[in-house]
Amino acid sequence: MKVLYFLFISQCVDSFVDELRWEEQDFTKHDGIHGLKLISEEWKRVNTFLSLLDVCLLFVYILKSNML
């Protein structure tokens, strides 16, 4: 389920960047916006980072639950 959610988010972000790029009239800015689009290796790093955040949030939740 998490993988499908991540794929959906990455597709939405890519679509958003594509829309920004197509609406830009200045070709220099157009190319710069295209550079914002992440490649698959960068998306893997984003996924790893989000997984680390999940673990950290779970750890904080457990700590706060034990303090009550």
GIDAJO-V64409 format. One record per helix or strand. SS is the DSSP state (~ for helix, > for strand). FROM is the first residue (numbers start at 1). TO is the last residue. If there is no record, write none. Layout:
ss:SS from:FROM to:TO
ss:SS from:FROM to:TO
This chain:
ss:~ from:2 to:23
ss:~ from:27 to:34
ss:~ from:40 to:67
